[in-house]
Amino acid sequence: MHEFFEKTKGRLFGTYPLKGEQLANAVACALKTGYRAFDTAQMYGNEKDLGEALTSSGTRRSDLFIVTKVHPDNFGADKFLNSVEQSLKDLRVDKVDLLMLHWPPIGGNIAPSLKLLAQALAKGLATHIGVSNYTVKMMHEIASIIDAPIACNQVEFHPLLDQSKLMAAAKQTGIPLCSYSAVARGEVFKHPIFAELGAVYKKTPGQIVLRWIWQKGVVVNTMSTNPDNIRANWEITDFTLTDHDMAKIDALGSVNYRVVTIDKVPWAPDWD
């Protein structure tokens, strides 16, 4: 497995759209369950709450893997590094483990923001850098713009969306994928195959979905405030889907259901 997968144990605890006490309670439960990797973003408006929750938990900083993402509004040279330093202050850390660009810039010229990301790495504001919502073409362009390795490309990834082109690009470029919208905001559960396989493996339908993602070498990124669901989302490593069952789930990619559509997000590129 790739380094990012190993460092996170293949599982990130997402924090959008949680804030305040709701976030604190969810993070406390996640830590108790076993999560040590937490995902936030400037856009979520909860970095300060996450910093407080992690600090007050007493968990050693060296045991945590903290991810945040730079808002596209801060991609200008006059804003980028200042915004990252504010994120670190809010998160109560000297550096984040992974700093990402949340979206490609409008217009598709990825070079300026990538170079600023590399500057943040060089200044020691992050241990690793990554991108999110990059297309195949953008993934291939990165190496000609900056030398620093990219830890991951975080993208919408679930069984109802065929991301085979991005998976191929991940293999070609050495930039692994990380998921978001892992259960397609619940849309996956309209398909009976997950309950059917759950009965066979004695797992929940959600665990079948997440195991499918995990088994593909894609980091699973999930959020819940329900303690039972938080535990279930974590407990996906004690069984293995057969190749036959993986293929049956793969076939659902033809549904081509996308949660984050171009009409919803101004920064969305032309998806592959």
HELIX and SHEET records of a PDB file:
HELIX    1   1 GLU A    3  THR A    8  1                                   6    
HELIX    2   2 GLY A   20  THR A   33  1                                  14    
HELIX    3   3 GLN A   42  TYR A   44  5                                   3    
HELIX    4   4 GLU A   47  SER A   57  1                                  11    
HELIX    5   5 ARG A   61  ASP A   63  5                                   3    
HELIX    6   6 PRO A   72  ASN A   74  5                                   3    
HELIX    7   7 PHE A   80  LEU A   91  1                                  12    
HELIX    8   8 ALA A  111  ALA A  122  1                                  12    
HELIX    9   9 VAL A  136  GLU A  141  1                                   6    
HELIX   10  10 ILE A  142  SER A  144  5                                   3    
HELIX   11  11 SER A  164  THR A  173  1                                  10    
HELIX   12  12 ALA A  184  LYS A  190  5                                   7    
HELIX   13  13 ILE A  193  TYR A  201  1                                   9    
HELIX   14  14 PRO A  205  GLN A  215  1                                  11    
HELIX   15  15 PRO A  227  TRP A  234  1                                   8    
HELIX   16  16 ASP A  243  ASP A  250  1                                   8    
HELIX   17  17 ALA A  251  VAL A  255  5                                   5    
SHEET    1   A 8 LEU A 177  TYR A 180  0                                        
SHEET    2   A 8 ILE A 150  GLU A 156  1                                        
SHEET    3   A 8 ALA A 126  SER A 132  1                                        
SHEET    4   A 8 VAL A  96  LEU A 101  1                                        
SHEET    5   A 8 PHE A  65  VAL A  70  1                                        
SHEET    6   A 8 ALA A  37  ASP A  39  1                                        
SHEET    7   A 8 ARG A  11  GLY A  14  1                                        
SHEET    8   A 8 VAL A 220  THR A 222  1                                        
END                                                                             
